[in-house]
């Protein structure tokens, strides 16, 4: 039976009647298996509850003219002593392998422990490493790794910059300078704005808006009015001048309407 320590220890017990140091063992009760008997005897002789592991071997020896067969399993003590020792046991001691070999009173048990002892210690060491690895894996699974925070540029993106408004427009005054309306008529002005498209002739978006003005020069009257002419002749000349003015106004309005139709 072993106990896990920085240096693993092996249990040896001292018999009360013969005053010998031996490995824990005992007899089978009626209907008891060797494994169940081994576990019970270890509990009674050492006072420790144990975990049973692999089978180590069988020892056959003679004592008082009788042959005895003993089966051994590697057992590991769990915690401290929990039961009182049976009356046949005077004491229990936990020793390293070399010290346990020197303490044992019987030659057959020393030879057996010398053969299986290193194997039992190696199995104990492997089991300890496996338990430690399993504990680390369980702890690793419980660790929650936080997700990396997104950069501030994603949390707070810069505001989108609006494209500058295109000012490709054409302003056309409907009242050309130099053409004064008739006396008493209100001055009417209108501006036509034509927005440019992808097929517009203006290719430079940064260029200033193009303004086109139609300036119509007022032509001089074809005939002057003679102050010395009689009144009827003066009236006739005024009528002709007024008619010429009306024709020019109609011509101007027609030109503007034609231009608007082309611009549309």
Buried (B, 14 or more C-beta within 10 A) or exposed (E): BBBBEEEBBBBBBBBBEEEBBBBBBBEEEEEEEBEEBBBBBBBBBBBBBBEBBEEBEEBEBEEEEEEEEBBBBBBBBEEEEEEEBBEEBEEBBBBBBEEBBEBBBBEBBBBBBBEBBEEBBEBBEEBEEEEEEEEEEEEEEEEEEEEEEEEEEEEEEEEEEEEEEBBBBBEBBBBBEEBEEEEEEEEEEEEBEBEBEEEEEBEEEEEEEBEEEBEBEEEEEEEEBEEEEEEEEBEEBEEBBEEBBEEBBEEBEEEBEEBBEEEE
